[in-house]
Amino acid sequence: RDDLVTGVQTCALPISLAASTGESSESFTARFCSITWTVSIFGFAPGFAYLTNRSESSWFNIPRRSTPRSRVAPGSIATADGMACIYPGGSPGGWAILGHTDLKLFDNRSGHTWAAVGDTVTFSIETP
């Protein structure tokens, strides 16, 4: 289950947030997708994995929104405070949205989740 690759249908940091990192949206996206993330812990909601990395978090320490969105679409890929996540279901959320995936993250019937603590995750950009 290592090196789970999530096909990202769209992945772009809003220009204003990218500028806060000192990079263009395209550069930020490429760098974000070059990182190998580790599933560190599950929490907040079933299937919601906090993804961390040991070497690259300081350059994109984007804070959470001061006012969370009332609903973030399932499969939304997001970042905040040097971490990344994929929202497993429609829920409130205050992280910066980068893109979306169709990966099913949690099965309510079986309780099966898409990854386990310690698994590694990489993102890639899919062009339509």
N, C-alpha and C positions, 0 to 999 in steps of 0.2 A: 504493500500500500504506500510505499514511499514515492516521492516525486509525482504526486497527483497533479495533473495539468488541467487547468480550467480554461476552456476556450472563452475568451472575452469577446462578446459581440461588439461592444463599443467600449473604449477606454480612453478617456481624456479628462484631465483635471481642468476645471474652469480656469480661464486665463488669469483671473484675479488671484486665485489661490496659487497657481503655478508661479506667478510673478513674486509671490511672497517667499518662494523657495529659491528665487534667483534663476529659474529655468523657464524655458518655454513650455507650453502644454505638451508638445510633442516630445521634447527632451525628458520631461518629468515622466511621461507615460512609458517611454522606452526604458528609463532607469528603473521605474517601479516594476516593470515586467522582467527585468534582468535579475531581480532579487529572488533568492530561495527563502521562502517563508516556512516557519515551523508552527504547527498547531500546538499552542501552549496550554490552553484551557478552554473548556466549554462553559458558557454562562449566558445570562441575560434572557435567552430563549432557547428552546430545544433546537439543536443543530447549529447554534451560533458559536463559531470558533473564533477565538482571539488568535490572530496570526502575528508572530514576532520574528525578528531577525536580529542577529548579533552584530552585524557589521555596518548596516546601511541606514539606520533609523534617524541619525542626527540631521541629515540633509533635508528631510521632509517632515519635520515635526509640526504638522498642521493641527491646530487645536480643534476641539469639538465646537460645533455651532453653539452660540449662546442660547438660541431657542431651537430645540429639536423639531424636526418635521413630525407631523402627526402620523404619517404613514410613509414607510419606505417600501418599495416594491420587492417582492421575493427575488432573490438572485442578484440584488444590487451589491456591487463590489465597492468597498469604501475604505477610507483611511482616516486615522486621527491619532494624535499623540505618538507617532512613530510605529503604530501598529496597522494591521489591515484586517478586514473581515469580509464575509459574504453574508448578507442578511438572508436567513433561511425562509422566512415567511413575512407577510405584511405586518410591520410593527413600527412603532415610533423609532426615530433614530436621529442622531445628531452628528454623524460622521460625514466627511466630504465624499460624495458619490463620484466614483471614477468610471464605472461601467456596469455591465450586466452579464450574467451567464444563465443558461437554462439548466445547469446542473441541479439535480434534485438533492437538497441538502439534508432533509429529514423526512422520514416516513412515519406519520402519526400512528398508523396501524401497528407496525412492527417495532417502532422505536429505533429503527436503524438510522444511523447518522452517516454522513458522507466520508468522514475521516475519523482518525483516532489521535489522541494526544501523542505527540512525537512525530507524526507524519509530516512530510515536507510538501510544500505546495509551490508551484510556479504558475505564473499567469502568462498568457500569450494573447496577442491581438489578432482577431479574426477580421478579415475584410469581407464585407457582404458581397 
